[in-house]
Structures are given as structure tokens and as C-alpha cells.
Amino acid sequence: MAMTHSTSANPKKIGPPVWWSPELLPWRLLHRFLDQLEAGHRPYIKVTPKSVPELYDFQAQDVEFLWALLDDLDRQYHMLTIKRARVTSQQEPYDNAQIYFLPDKEPIVREWLKRPALDPYAITWAHELQRVADKFEDAGNALVNRHVRAKGMSAAQVVRAFARIGDELQQPMSLRALSARCFAGDSKFLEPHESLVRALYPTLSQRLQLRPVMLVVHLGQPLTHLLFVENQDTFLMLAHANLPGITVVYSAGFRGSAARVREPGRAVFSFLNPNGDIAEFKQAWFDEQPRWLHVSFWGDLDYAGMAILKALRQSFTQLQAWRPGYEPLLQRLNSGLGHAQASGVKSPQSDPDITGCEYADTVLLPAIRREQGYVDQEAITLHELLSDQQNIPI
């Protein structure tokens, strides 16, 4: 049967035949051949009712037409080599025929099937994972589709590093210690992959020692107002000012927002003024209903600061944006004294949409969106902060 097709002098530019369709047998078989290649096997199939049922479905299929399509890929496109078996008059001409796919045609077939080549990293990953699967409690299933990359390490080295975790967790240790021991001394590598470690080793991971959150505190007298501050310079400015009634906590970005920060033993405090009532502070901190009259956050007037505010509200549900700090920042932003969001100085930030704090959601976030700018809290001096405040700035 003669087939109409398009060709080119450059084999990489060969287009598919005019009959090409996902509904036809060649589409499925070529996918199968690519599967075999990716698994490291020779791409081959022997024609039987089980392997190619379409050629034996005489009522629903035009089997002669389908066989002619495969023959076309052999004779005209030279993608297949078909070796026919000896058959009797009662058999089909393709019974037990052996069809071999020619690997040098892989780029063309991938183009036809819109199936990009597998990353060599993924191929090595799968091979090494299969080799060490017995090292994992879940047989490595959590890593099958998670091709984790580590700078300076090959795919095989990364897989073997994950496989060493089980041996290391024979004794309790922190996630950072585990990471440093398994991943070339990098203590932070596993931080974004803790859930993966727990999936790979659901029993042994119970030996992971939770890392407590460390917070620096300047105690106020009395303990009436708890104020989280994002940046170190501003925290120290307020701590040295020793504002009456305001306990200042350096949250250092998101550290203060950890869900476990309100659980006894999950937070470690360093006090700038240990002469204050530390016991009363800790009791108030860990109480289900904190006894502070006010809990606030002051950070940069940007999306990241608003995201920290939102996250902190998960631990302190009554927390609000601190107006005395944000009002002067807002004035600078509205006066054109902010820096552009796309200035290149900061990493791209995502709009948190809503924080749960009415002042932040109705005033601060709309201003950031409108002005397309940010102002960092270090822009405000203590004199500016207190200039309009006669009493404790709550």
C-alpha cells in the first residue's frame, strides 16, 4: 500500500506522514519504544495478539491498513526494521513478526510525539534509586518523581546521600546535623526537604530533634505590650529606648512565626535585660490566652513584611500591625520616598493578598499596590517615631 508522506534532506526536519494521528497504532507503538529506550532496554516488540491487539481486532479495526502504516515507517521513514516470521496460509502475514526501532530516529519520533527527551539527571536518578531502594523505609517511592539537585553533586551522589540518612538516624540528631553528615557538610540542604525525609523514613524520622526557635527579647515593664520587630537595627533602637510597657522581640524575618513557637520547649529566649521578670514573660508567652493587652508587629512596608505579619497571626491571633511604626512609613511611601518594587535590590516578593489585620488589609497593602513601592523600617528614627506620642506608643 503506497503512503503519502513528507520528507526532507535533513532527517532532523522530517515531518510526520499525512496519516499521522494519536488514534492510530503507530502512535502507541512508538511511545512504547521510547519507554523501552528510557528504561535502558533495546526497543523491540514481537507481534502477537497480546502485544499488538489492534492487529487482531478484525471487527473494529482495518488491520491491513494498520499493518501498512507500520510497513511505511519501515520502508519510507526507516524508523523500524520489520523481520517477518514464516507463516502458514491460516495465519496473518504479520504473525510473530519482530519489529525493531532504530534508536538514531529517536529525536524525530520525540518531535512527532511532542515528547521531550528525559533529562540525563533523571535517568541516572532512577537507575541509582532502584539500586539502593532497600535502604529506605518506603523503598524510595517518595524519591521516584522528586529529582532533588545539590550543587556539586551528581544524581547518583544525591540519591546515595538520601540513602545514608537511615544509618545516621540510628541515633537522635537535628535536621541540620543530619544534613551536614549526609550532604557534603551542608547543614541547610535538608531544611526545605524535611517532609521528604519523613516520607522516606516514617519511623526513623521520629528521632529527628526539633530545632527550637531562638528569639531575642528586651523586656518591658510592665508586660502590657508585646511588639515583634522584623529588622535588627530597629529592634536595637527600640530596646535601647526602653519604652515603658513594651516588650520588644526580634523576630528575624519568619523565625518568630514558627507554628511551634508557643509550645513549651520549642522556643529559646535570649534576654537583653535579664534583670526583668523573665518568669512572668515566659508564663505569659506560653499561656493559651496571652495576657498582654496588645500584641503587634512592625516590619518593612513591603509585601514580605506583610507576609510575616500574616504568618505571626497563626501563633498570636490577636496580633495587629503597629500603627506608630507604620504611619511614618506610610507617609514616606505616599510622598514618593519609597523604592521601586522592581529596583533589583530586593528579591521578588509576592503579594500576600490578605493578612487578617484590618489596618494592614485596608490601608497598608492597598498603599503598596497603589504606589508600587516599598519603604524599609530603618528609614524611621526614634525621634520621628515618638514625635507625636505623648504617652506609650501603642
C-alpha positions in Angstrom: 0.0 0.0 0.0 1.5 3.3 -1.0 1.7 6.0 1.6 1.9 9.8 1.1 4.4 11.5 3.4 6.7 14.5 3.7 10.5 14.1 3.8 13.5 16.4 3.9 17.2 16.1 3.1 17.9 16.9 6.7 16.5 13.9 8.8 16.0 16.2 11.8 13.4 18.2 9.8 11.3 15.2 8.7 7.7 15.8 9.3 5.1 13.1 10.2 3.1 11.3 7.5 -0.2 12.8 6.4 -2.0 9.9 8.1 -0.3 10.7 11.5 -2.8 10.6 14.4 -2.8 9.7 18.1 -5.7 7.4 17.3 -3.7 5.1 15.2 -1.5 2.1 16.2 2.0 3.7 15.3 1.5 6.4 17.9 1.1 3.9 20.7 4.0 1.6 19.5 6.4 4.5 19.1 5.6 5.6 22.6 6.3 2.1 23.8 9.7 2.1 22.0 10.7 5.3 23.7 9.6 3.8 27.1 12.0 0.9 26.4 14.8 3.3 25.5 14.4 5.3 28.6 14.4 2.1 30.7 17.7 1.2 29.1 16.3 -1.7 27.1 16.5 -2.5 23.4 13.4 -1.1 21.7 11.7 -4.2 20.2 8.3 -5.9 20.1 7.1 -9.3 18.8 3.7 -9.1 17.1 1.2 -11.2 19.0 -2.5 -10.7 19.9 -1.3 -9.7 23.4 1.4 -7.2 22.4 -0.4 -5.6 19.4 -4.1 -6.4 20.0 -5.2 -3.8 17.3 -3.9 -6.1 14.6 -6.2 -8.9 15.7 -9.4 -6.9 16.3 -10.8 -7.8 12.9 -14.3 -6.4 13.5 -13.3 -2.9 14.9 -10.1 -2.3 13.0 -8.9 -2.2 9.4 -5.9 -4.4 10.3 -4.4 -4.4 6.8 -4.4 -0.6 6.9 -2.7 -0.5 10.4 -0.1 -3.0 9.2 0.6 -0.9 6.2 1.2 2.1 8.4 3.9 0.2 10.3 5.4 -1.0 7.0 5.5 2.6 5.8 7.6 3.6 8.9 10.0 0.8 7.8 10.2 1.3 4.1 9.8 5.1 3.8 10.9 6.5 7.0 13.5 3.9 8.0 12.4 4.1 11.7 11.6 0.5 12.1 13.1 -2.8 10.9 10.5 -5.4 10.5 11.6 -9.1 10.3 8.7 -11.2 9.3 8.3 -14.8 10.5 7.3 -17.7 8.4 3.5 -18.1 8.4 1.0 -20.6 7.1 -1.9 -19.7 4.9 -4.2 -19.7 8.0 -2.0 -17.0 9.7 -1.8 -13.3 9.3 1.3 -12.1 7.4 2.5 -10.2 10.5 2.1 -13.1 13.0 5.2 -13.3 15.2 6.9 -10.6 13.2 9.7 -8.8 15.1 9.7 -5.0 15.0 12.9 -3.2 16.0 13.0 0.6 16.5 16.1 2.3 15.2 17.5 4.5 18.1 19.0 7.1 15.8 15.5 8.1 14.9 14.7 9.0 18.5 14.9 12.8 18.0 12.5 12.7 15.1 10.0 10.5 16.9 10.1 12.7 20.0 9.2 15.7 17.8 6.3 13.8 16.3 5.0 12.7 19.7 5.7 16.0 21.4 7.6 14.1 24.0 10.9 15.8 25.1 13.9 13.7 25.9 14.4 12.8 29.5 16.9 14.7 31.5 20.1 12.6 31.8 20.0 13.5 35.5 16.5 11.9 35.8 17.7 8.7 34.1 20.7 8.4 36.4 18.5 9.2 39.4 16.1 6.4 38.5 18.9 3.9 38.0 20.6 4.7 41.3 17.3 4.8 43.2 16.5 1.3 42.0 19.9 0.1 43.2 19.6 1.4 46.7 15.8 1.1 47.2 16.2 -1.3 50.1 17.8 1.4 52.2 14.6 3.4 52.5 11.6 2.5 54.7 9.3 3.3 51.8 11.5 1.6 49.2 12.4 5.0 47.8 8.9 5.7 46.5 9.0 9.3 47.7 12.0 10.0 45.5 10.7 8.5 42.3 9.4 11.8 41.0 11.4 14.1 43.2 14.7 14.7 41.4 16.4 16.8 44.1 19.5 18.6 42.9 22.5 19.7 45.0 25.2 21.9 43.6 28.4 20.0 43.1 26.8 16.6 43.5 25.7 14.1 40.7 22.3 12.5 40.7 23.8 9.3 42.0 25.6 11.1 44.8 22.3 12.8 45.9 20.4 9.5 45.9 23.1 7.8 47.9 23.1 10.8 50.4 19.4 10.3 51.0 20.1 6.6 51.4 22.6 7.3 54.2 20.0 9.0 56.3 18.8 5.7 57.7 22.2 4.8 59.1 22.7 8.3 60.6 19.3 8.3 62.3 20.3 5.3 64.4 20.9 8.0 66.9 18.8 11.1 67.6 20.0 14.3 65.9 18.8 17.6 64.5 17.8 18.0 60.9 20.8 20.3 60.4 23.2 17.8 61.8 21.7 15.1 59.6 22.0 17.3 56.6 25.7 18.1 57.3 26.6 14.5 57.8 24.9 13.3 54.6 25.2 16.2 52.1 28.8 17.2 51.9 28.8 19.2 55.2 25.8 21.4 54.1 23.7 21.8 57.2 21.0 23.7 55.5 20.4 21.4 52.5 17.6 19.4 54.1 15.7 22.3 55.5 13.2 22.5 52.6 13.1 18.7 52.4 12.1 17.7 55.9 8.7 16.3 54.7 10.6 14.2 52.1 12.9 12.8 54.8 9.9 11.9 56.9 8.2 10.2 53.9 11.3 8.1 53.2 11.8 7.2 56.8 8.5 7.5 58.7 9.8 5.5 61.7 13.4 6.7 62.0 12.4 10.3 61.4 10.8 10.3 64.8 14.4 10.6 66.1 14.8 14.0 64.5 15.3 16.5 67.2 13.2 19.6 66.6 15.3 22.7 66.4 13.9 25.3 68.8 13.2 28.8 67.6 15.6 31.4 69.1 14.2 34.8 69.9 16.0 37.9 71.3 13.9 39.8 73.8 14.0 43.2 75.6 11.6 43.0 78.5 9.3 46.0 79.1 7.9 47.0 82.5 5.1 46.3 83.0 4.4 43.4 80.5 1.5 45.1 78.7 2.5 45.2 75.1 4.4 42.6 73.0 6.0 44.1 69.9 7.6 41.9 67.2 10.2 43.8 65.1 11.5 42.5 61.8 15.0 44.0 61.5 17.9 44.1 63.9 18.8 47.8 63.7 15.2 48.8 64.5 14.9 46.2 67.3 18.1 47.5 69.0 16.9 51.1 68.6 13.6 50.3 70.4 15.4 48.1 73.0 17.8 51.0 73.9 14.9 53.4 74.1 13.4 51.2 76.8 9.8 52.3 76.0 7.6 51.8 79.1 5.4 48.7 78.9 6.7 47.5 75.6 8.5 44.1 75.4 10.3 44.0 72.1 11.0 40.7 70.3 13.4 40.4 67.4 11.6 38.1 65.0 14.4 38.0 62.4 12.1 37.5 59.5 9.9 34.5 59.7 11.6 32.7 62.7 9.1 34.1 65.1 6.2 32.7 63.0 7.0 29.1 63.5 3.9 27.2 64.5 5.6 25.6 67.4 6.9 28.8 68.9 4.1 28.9 71.6 4.8 25.3 72.8 6.9 24.9 75.9 10.4 23.8 75.0 10.1 24.9 71.4 11.3 28.4 71.9 14.6 29.6 73.3 14.9 33.2 74.5 17.9 35.5 74.9 17.2 38.5 77.1 19.0 41.8 76.6 17.9 42.9 80.1 17.8 39.7 82.2 17.0 41.7 85.3 13.4 41.9 84.1 10.7 39.4 85.1 11.7 36.5 82.9 9.4 34.0 84.6 6.4 36.2 84.2 7.3 36.8 80.5 7.6 33.1 79.8 4.3 32.3 81.6 2.5 34.9 79.5 4.2 33.7 76.3 3.1 30.1 76.7 -0.4 30.7 78.0 -3.1 29.8 75.6 -4.6 33.3 76.0 -1.6 35.7 76.2 -2.1 38.3 79.0 -0.6 41.2 77.0 -3.1 44.0 76.3 -1.6 44.4 72.9 0.4 42.2 70.5 1.8 43.9 67.5 4.3 43.6 64.6 6.4 46.2 62.9 8.4 45.5 59.9 9.3 46.8 56.4 6.4 48.4 54.5 6.6 45.8 51.7 4.9 42.5 50.7 7.5 40.4 52.7 6.7 42.4 55.9 3.0 41.9 55.4 3.6 38.2 54.9 5.5 38.0 58.2 2.5 39.8 59.8 0.2 37.2 58.4 2.3 34.3 59.5 2.7 35.6 63.0 -1.0 35.8 63.4 -1.1 32.0 63.2 0.7 31.9 66.6 -0.7 35.1 68.1 -4.2 35.5 66.6 -4.8 39.0 68.2 -1.6 40.4 66.6 -2.0 43.7 64.6 0.2 45.9 62.5 1.9 48.5 64.8 0.4 51.8 63.8 3.0 54.1 65.4 5.7 52.4 63.3 3.7 52.0 60.1 2.2 55.5 59.9 5.5 57.3 59.3 6.5 54.6 56.8 3.2 55.1 55.0 3.7 58.9 54.9 7.1 58.4 53.2 5.6 56.0 50.7 2.8 58.4 49.8 5.3 61.2 49.5 7.2 59.4 46.8 10.1 58.4 49.2 9.8 54.7 48.7 11.9 52.5 46.4 10.5 50.7 43.4 9.4 47.1 43.9 11.4 46.1 40.8 14.5 48.0 41.8 16.6 44.8 41.7 17.8 45.4 45.3 15.4 43.0 46.8 14.3 39.6 45.7 10.9 39.5 44.1 8.1 39.4 46.6 4.6 38.0 46.4 1.5 39.9 47.5 0.0 38.0 50.5 -3.5 39.2 49.4 -4.9 39.4 52.9 -3.3 39.2 56.3 -6.3 39.2 58.7 -5.3 42.5 60.2 -7.8 45.2 59.2 -5.3 48.1 59.2 -2.9 46.1 57.1 -5.6 44.9 54.7 -7.4 48.2 54.2 -4.6 50.7 54.5 -1.1 49.3 54.2 -1.5 46.7 51.4 -3.6 49.0 49.2 -0.9 51.7 49.5 1.8 49.3 48.5 -0.2 48.2 45.5 -1.1 51.7 44.5 2.4 53.2 44.8 4.2 50.1 43.6 6.9 50.8 46.1 8.4 49.8 49.4 9.9 51.6 52.5 12.1 49.7 54.9 11.5 50.4 58.6 15.1 51.6 59.2 14.1 54.8 57.4 12.3 55.9 60.6 14.3 57.4 63.5 13.3 57.1 67.1 12.6 60.9 67.2 10.2 60.6 64.3 8.6 57.6 65.9 7.9 59.4 69.1 7.4 62.9 67.9 3.6 62.8 68.1 3.4 60.4 71.0 2.9 61.9 74.5 2.4 58.5 76.1 3.3 54.9 75.5 3.1 54.4 71.7 0.6 51.6 71.5 
